[in-house]
Amino acid sequence: MQTKGKIKTENFSYYLPPELIAQEPLKERDSSRLMVLRRDSGQIEDSSFKKLGSYLEKGDLLVLNNTRVIPARLLGHRKDSGGRVELLLLRRLTEEKWEALCSPGKRVRPGVVLSFGDGRLEAEVLQKTAAGGRIVAFRAEQPLEILLYELGRIPLPPYIKKHLEDRERYQTVYAREEGSVAAPTAGLHFTPAIFEELKNKGIDWAYLTLHIGLGTFRPIKDEYVEDHIMHSESFELPASTAHKINTTREKGGRIIAVGTSCCRVLETMANNRGRVNEGRGETDLFIYPGYTFRVVDALITNFHLPRSTLLLLVSAFAGKEKILAAYEKAIELRYRFYSFGDAMLII
């Protein structure tokens, strides 16, 4: 196999002391710390999220992902044997059909019926997927959306071991469009007070939707980055948002993507002149070092797992050496990492 010039995945590893993995959100969303990384110089500043507005300018535009996490974990049993089973919904295919992960899944073959909530909700397994999941068809007397909120649980990332008392804390304050199994965590720091301050400074914002799947947590297992197959996620970029972005760029303002999910959608829908189009669909855009950004000027993000596609994206945006130096500094300063952790502004 030709490997000359390929990027080794191991170069995007780092050691994180386990105690720095945030197990719960802070009491106040905007009390998180903010590391500011300058792309041009590599300069690092230790700040706080409440000071976000001081790093932005009048005429800038924030783009946020308004997806909402659904209670996608269902605990139940097999109707035939009574054996316990857990279903994790990944994405909706039709009104009744979903792609899901099943655990334990070895004996859950097509035709098996799963029962949840004392039989109030049932799911028939229709087929296995190439990735090892299942296609299931739900049946119930009540709408599935209602039953999910009664019977389901919010699927927290695997590195969070502590029970979350208030599941709204794994939602952004602007979450509207249901469909994610993971939160757009860069947005968890925003509060109405932050938005009010930005508005007063002449900084605007707009929304798009990308439903985040479990692939966001999966490390790259291939030896070379280019061999990794990127997961696909559904998105919608409204006409109103596309208009705001294009108008902002025409006036010389900057586009600040709030989160890697927004960044992927914007770059998916951008042309070579930096204009974006409205639209909806699926994106499997894999951004890693060597990628040329077309529309995103700055990025607000959290700190990401080693060997992850998200770490590759921020490394493409700021440079691997600068990102790994910033992560090293964040560890030295005892920043909180991952979903409930602190934030970074790459500008």
C-alpha positions in Angstrom: 0.0 0.0 0.0 1.2 3.5 -0.8 1.8 5.4 2.4 4.1 8.1 1.3 2.8 11.5 2.4 0.0 10.0 4.5 -0.8 11.4 8.0 -0.2 9.0 10.9 -3.1 8.9 13.4 -0.8 8.4 16.3 0.5 11.9 15.8 -2.8 13.2 17.2 -2.6 11.4 20.5 -2.0 13.0 23.9 -2.2 11.9 27.5 -5.0 13.4 29.6 -5.1 12.8 33.4 -8.5 11.1 34.0 -9.5 13.5 36.7 -9.6 16.3 34.1 -12.6 14.6 32.3 -15.5 16.7 33.4 -18.2 14.4 34.9 -20.9 17.0 35.4 -21.7 20.5 34.1 -20.8 23.6 36.1 -23.5 25.2 38.2 -23.6 28.2 35.8 -23.2 27.5 32.1 -21.2 30.6 31.2 -18.8 30.2 34.2 -16.6 27.9 32.1 -13.0 28.9 31.3 -12.1 29.9 27.8 -8.7 29.3 26.2 -8.1 31.8 23.3 -5.8 30.5 20.6 -4.5 32.9 17.9 -4.1 31.0 14.7 -1.5 33.3 13.3 0.9 33.5 16.2 0.0 30.5 18.3 -0.5 32.9 21.3 -2.5 31.4 24.1 -4.7 33.3 26.6 -6.4 31.9 29.7 -9.8 33.6 29.9 -13.4 33.0 30.8 -16.4 32.3 28.7 -18.2 35.4 30.1 -15.6 37.5 28.3 -16.4 36.0 24.9 -17.8 39.2 23.5 -14.5 41.0 24.1 -12.8 38.8 21.5 -15.4 39.4 18.9 -16.2 42.5 16.8 -19.2 44.4 15.6 -20.4 42.8 12.4 -19.3 39.2 13.3 -21.8 36.4 12.9 -22.0 33.3 15.1 -23.5 30.2 13.6 -25.0 27.7 16.1 -26.4 24.2 15.8 -29.9 24.1 17.2 -30.3 20.3 17.3 -31.9 18.8 20.4 -30.7 15.5 22.0 -33.5 12.9 22.2 -33.9 10.4 25.1 -32.5 7.7 22.8 -31.6 5.0 25.3 -34.4 2.5 25.9 -34.2 -0.3 28.5 -36.5 -3.2 28.1 -36.6 -7.0 27.4 -37.1 -9.5 24.6 -40.7 -10.5 24.3 -40.0 -14.1 23.6 -37.4 -14.9 26.3 -37.7 -12.0 28.8 -33.9 -11.3 28.4 -32.9 -7.8 29.2 -32.0 -5.6 26.3 -30.9 -2.0 25.7 -31.7 -0.1 22.5 -29.8 3.1 21.5 -31.5 5.0 18.7 -29.1 6.4 16.1 -31.3 8.0 13.4 -34.9 8.0 12.1 -35.4 6.4 8.7 -39.2 6.7 8.4 -42.1 7.5 10.8 -41.8 4.1 12.5 -38.4 2.8 11.4 -35.1 3.7 13.2 -31.5 2.6 12.9 -30.3 1.5 16.4 -27.6 -0.3 18.4 -28.8 -3.2 20.4 -27.0 -4.6 23.5 -26.6 -7.5 24.0 -27.1 -7.9 20.3 -25.7 -11.3 19.4 -29.0 -13.1 19.6 -31.3 -10.2 18.6 -32.0 -11.4 15.1 -34.6 -10.2 12.6 -38.0 -11.1 13.7 -37.3 -10.6 17.4 -39.7 -8.2 19.2 -38.4 -6.0 22.0 -40.7 -4.6 24.7 -40.4 -1.4 26.7 -42.5 0.2 29.5 -44.4 -2.9 30.3 -45.4 -3.4 26.7 -46.5 0.2 26.0 -43.9 0.3 23.3 -42.6 -2.5 21.1 -40.0 -2.7 18.5 -39.6 -5.4 15.9 -36.1 -6.1 14.6 -36.3 -6.0 10.8 -32.7 -6.5 9.7 -29.0 -6.1 10.7 -26.9 -3.3 9.3 -23.4 -3.5 7.8 -22.1 -1.7 10.9 -23.5 -4.2 13.3 -26.6 -2.2 14.3 -30.3 -3.0 13.7 -33.2 -1.6 11.8 -36.3 -1.6 14.0 -39.9 -0.8 13.5 -41.8 0.7 16.5 -45.4 0.1 17.3 -47.5 1.7 20.1 -50.8 3.3 20.7 -49.2 6.6 21.6 -46.9 8.7 19.4 -43.3 7.6 19.7 -42.1 11.1 20.6 -44.3 11.1 23.8 -43.2 7.6 24.8 -39.5 8.4 24.3 -39.7 11.2 26.8 -41.5 8.9 29.3 -39.5 5.8 28.8 -36.2 6.9 27.3 -33.0 8.2 28.8 -30.5 10.8 27.5 -27.5 9.0 26.1 -24.5 10.5 27.8 -21.0 10.0 26.3 -19.2 6.8 27.5 -16.6 8.7 29.4 -19.2 10.4 31.7 -19.9 8.0 34.6 -21.9 10.3 36.9 -25.7 10.4 36.7 -27.0 13.6 35.3 -29.8 14.9 37.5 -31.1 17.6 35.1 -31.1 16.3 31.6 -31.7 19.8 30.2 -28.1 20.5 31.1 -27.1 18.3 28.2 -29.1 20.6 25.9 -28.1 24.0 24.7 -30.5 26.9 25.7 -31.4 27.2 22.0 -32.0 23.5 21.3 -35.1 23.2 19.1 -34.8 20.5 16.4 -35.0 17.0 17.8 -32.8 14.2 16.4 -29.3 14.1 18.0 -27.9 11.4 20.3 -25.1 13.7 21.4 -25.1 17.4 22.2 -23.3 20.1 20.3 -21.2 20.7 23.3 -19.6 24.0 22.3 -23.0 25.6 22.6 -23.6 24.4 26.2 -21.7 27.5 27.5 -24.1 30.0 26.1 -26.7 31.8 28.2 -29.4 34.5 27.5 -27.0 36.9 29.2 -24.2 36.1 26.8 -26.5 36.6 23.8 -27.7 39.9 25.2 -24.2 41.1 25.6 -23.3 40.1 22.0 -26.5 41.8 20.7 -25.5 45.0 22.4 -22.1 44.9 20.8 -23.6 44.5 17.3 -22.7 40.8 17.0 -25.4 38.7 15.3 -26.1 34.9 15.2 -28.0 32.4 13.1 -28.9 28.7 13.3 -28.5 25.6 11.3 -29.2 22.0 12.3 -27.0 18.9 12.3 -28.1 15.8 14.1 -25.0 14.5 15.8 -24.5 10.7 15.9 -22.4 8.3 18.0 -19.6 8.5 15.4 -18.5 11.7 17.0 -17.1 9.7 20.0 -15.4 7.0 18.0 -11.6 7.2 17.8 -9.8 6.7 14.5 -8.5 3.1 14.5 -6.8 3.2 11.2 -3.0 3.7 11.1 -3.4 6.5 8.6 -5.9 9.3 8.9 -6.8 9.1 5.2 -8.0 5.5 5.6 -10.7 6.4 8.1 -14.3 6.3 6.8 -16.2 9.3 8.2 -19.6 8.9 9.7 -22.5 10.6 7.9 -25.0 13.0 9.6 -28.1 14.7 8.5 -28.3 18.5 8.4 -30.3 21.5 7.3 -29.0 25.0 6.5 -32.0 27.4 6.2 -32.2 30.1 3.5 -32.3 32.8 6.2 -29.0 31.5 7.7 -27.3 31.3 4.3 -28.4 34.9 3.5 -27.0 36.1 6.8 -23.7 34.4 6.3 -23.2 35.7 2.7 -24.3 39.2 3.7 -21.8 39.2 6.6 -19.0 38.1 4.4 -19.8 40.8 1.8 -19.6 43.4 4.5 -16.3 42.1 5.8 -17.6 40.5 9.0 -16.3 37.2 10.3 -18.1 33.8 10.4 -17.7 32.2 13.8 -18.7 28.5 13.9 -20.0 27.4 17.3 -18.8 23.8 17.3 -17.3 21.4 14.9 -20.8 20.3 13.8 -21.5 23.8 12.5 -18.1 24.0 10.9 -18.7 20.8 8.9 -22.1 22.0 7.6 -20.8 25.4 6.6 -17.8 23.9 4.8 -20.1 21.3 3.2 -22.4 24.0 1.7 -19.7 26.5 0.8 -18.4 27.1 -2.7 -14.8 28.1 -3.6 -15.7 31.8 -3.3 -16.8 31.3 0.3 -20.5 31.7 -0.3 -22.9 29.1 1.2 -26.1 27.7 -0.2 -29.2 26.7 1.6 -30.1 23.1 1.7 -30.5 19.8 3.5 -29.0 16.4 3.2 -26.3 14.2 4.6 -22.6 15.2 5.1 -19.7 12.9 5.6 -17.1 15.7 5.1 -13.9 14.7 6.9 -11.8 17.7 7.7 -8.1 17.0 8.6 -4.8 18.8 8.2 -4.3 19.9 4.6 -8.0 21.0 4.2 -8.6 24.6 3.0 -11.4 26.3 4.8 -13.7 28.3 2.6 -16.1 30.1 4.9 -15.2 29.6 8.7 -13.1 32.4 10.1 -13.1 31.5 13.8 -14.2 28.5 15.8 -15.7 28.0 19.3 -15.2 24.5 20.5 -14.5 22.2 23.5 -11.5 20.1 24.1 -11.6 16.8 22.2 -10.6 13.2 22.6 -7.2 11.9 21.3 -7.3 10.3 17.8 -10.7 11.7 17.2 -12.1 13.3 14.0 -12.9 16.4 16.0 -9.2 16.8 17.1 -8.3 16.4 13.5 -10.7 19.2 12.5 -9.4 21.7 15.0 -5.8 20.7 14.0 -6.7 21.5 10.4 -8.0 24.8 11.4 -5.2 26.0 13.7 -2.3 23.7 12.9 -1.4 20.4 14.7 1.5 21.8 16.7 -0.5 24.8 17.9 -3.4 22.7 18.9 -1.3 20.1 20.8 0.6 23.0 22.5 -2.7 24.5 23.6 -3.9 21.2 24.9 -0.7 20.7 26.8 -1.2 24.2 28.3 -4.8 23.4 29.2 -3.7 20.3 31.0 -1.1 22.3 32.9 -3.7 24.9 33.9 -6.2 22.1 34.9 -8.9 22.9 32.4 -11.9 20.6 32.3 -12.1 18.4 29.2 -14.7 17.0 26.8 -18.5 17.4 26.8 -19.0 19.1 30.1 -15.6 20.8 30.0 -14.2 24.2 29.3 -14.2 26.0 25.9 -11.6 27.1 23.4 -11.9 30.1 20.9 -9.6 29.6 17.9 -9.4 33.0 16.2 
